[in-house]
Amino acid sequence: MEKNKRIYLCLAHMSEEGWEQKFVKEAFDTNWVVPLGPNVDAFEADLERFMGQGKCVAALSSGTAAVHLSMVLLDVQPGDEVICQSFTFAASCNPIVYQGATPVFVDSEPETWNMDPDLLEKAIKDRLSRTGRLPKAIVLVCLYGMPPKYDEILAVADRYGILVVEDAAEAFGSRYKGRPCGTFGRFGVLSFNGNKMITTSGGGALVCPGEAAKRKILFYATQAREPFPYYQHEQIGYNYRMSNVCAGIGRGQMHVVEDHIRHHRLLAEQYDRLFSGVDRVSVHLNPSPEFDSNYWLNTIILDGSSDKEIERIRLLLDEAGVESRPLWKPLHLQPVFKDAPRYLNGVSERLFASGLCLPSGPFVSVEEAGFVADTIKSAL
Ligand SMILES: Cc1ncc(COP(=O)(O)O)c(C=O)c1O
């Protein structure tokens, strides 16, 4: 490996042709340096084509804003409970609390690492018997790009008439049975943060069922301004629209999104090959051909390891110039959520104690993946 070069988890990667700069320059040249404009419209049209299924997409300032607006549109209010996958990043859950509602955490199953359908049903029944009310919504996550067990989860949600928000922030380009993640629930959340499959520097989007829902999202995303010549407000709104400059980056990134996804998947194949036959190490892969992860971050599990051993390996990788990271700390273990109800089976805690995220972005070469694997093998 090149001396002094660090290998990062997932860096933003711009097109070699400079598409991003072309669209950003256009925004400046035409003075569309505002949170609306031709790049926003065109990026949304690109996203709608990419997601398909007749969905509409509203471009927003972040994935977190998208989760929040999904809660607003589902009328989540103080006193409500919302079920959320515990094994995820805090942004999947924080907007539940912004609305004054209570998150109820549900653990994962070991195949996809996403919400366990049986535990979900148990949680719904138990909340109903304790509170006399059904949870208002379910936040389902596609962790590290892996699709959840949609059929089973959606069957449970349908049985109780609870709407699902899919947090596909990490799963842009992932598919389940050929259909893109983010198009299964009532709403789908996308993130274009700097470390995601494509970036707008910071940004996100909410995938929704059609034009009427999109109009509603845009209404709340632009301060809930009523159609009067002066500023009239009858609802509380937010400043969540995507900037036309950022959308220019997004438009450019849509020219290379397929290359990015291909590269993440190539690295998954490489890690799988490099660790095959290595005692205790397993690479997290699609559990069956129905699942088609984008492998946003490639992850490994070290069987029987502890968080101390994971930290030892992380530090050794760091010394060798490799960025790695423990898996998400389950939200039910986060001090800020210590009082939230939870339905657990030990899966996310076991994964947290024994997993590592490995470098995965377009800047990571096959040779570098080999170096990462060799460093881990010698650490073991
Ligand atoms: C699972 C998940 N949900 C939500 C978010 C929030 O997205 P953003 O950073 O664009 O607000 C992220 C990423 O940051 C994420 O990984």
Ligand as a Chemical Component Dictionary entry (heavy atoms), coordinates in Angstrom:
data_LIG
# 
_chem_comp.id                   LIG 
_chem_comp.type                 NON-POLYMER 
_chem_comp.pdbx_formal_charge   0 
_chem_comp.three_letter_code    LIG 
# 
loop_
_chem_comp_atom.comp_id 
_chem_comp_atom.atom_id 
_chem_comp_atom.alt_atom_id 
_chem_comp_atom.type_symbol 
_chem_comp_atom.charge 
_chem_comp_atom.model_Cartn_x 
_chem_comp_atom.model_Cartn_y 
_chem_comp_atom.model_Cartn_z 
_chem_comp_atom.pdbx_ordinal 
LIG C1 C1 C 0 -29.934 4.895  9.463 1  
LIG C2 C2 C 0 -29.818 6.377  9.318 2  
LIG N1 N1 N 0 -30.921 7.126  9.474 3  
LIG C3 C3 C 0 -30.891 8.450  9.322 4  
LIG C4 C4 C 0 -29.723 9.114  9.020 5  
LIG C5 C5 C 0 -29.761 10.594 8.965 6  
LIG O1 O1 O 0 -29.393 11.126 7.761 7  
LIG P1 P1 P 0 -28.731 12.594 7.708 8  
LIG O2 O2 O 0 -27.334 12.477 8.222 9  
LIG O3 O3 O 0 -28.804 12.935 6.255 10 
LIG O4 O4 O 0 -29.564 13.504 8.549 11 
LIG C6 C6 C 0 -28.542 8.366  8.833 12 
LIG C7 C7 C 0 -27.259 8.948  8.453 13 
LIG O5 O5 O 0 -26.701 9.884  8.781 14 
LIG C8 C8 C 0 -28.582 6.969  9.018 15 
LIG O6 O6 O 0 -27.489 6.231  8.894 16 
# 
loop_
_chem_comp_bond.comp_id 
_chem_comp_bond.atom_id_1 
_chem_comp_bond.atom_id_2 
_chem_comp_bond.value_order 
_chem_comp_bond.pdbx_ordinal 
LIG C1 C2 SING 1  
LIG C2 N1 SING 2  
LIG C2 C8 DOUB 3  
LIG N1 C3 DOUB 4  
LIG C3 C4 SING 5  
LIG C4 C5 SING 6  
LIG C4 C6 DOUB 7  
LIG C5 O1 SING 8  
LIG O1 P1 SING 9  
LIG P1 O2 DOUB 10 
LIG P1 O3 SING 11 
LIG P1 O4 SING 12 
LIG C6 C7 SING 13 
LIG C6 C8 SING 14 
LIG C7 O5 DOUB 15 
LIG C8 O6 SING 16 
# 
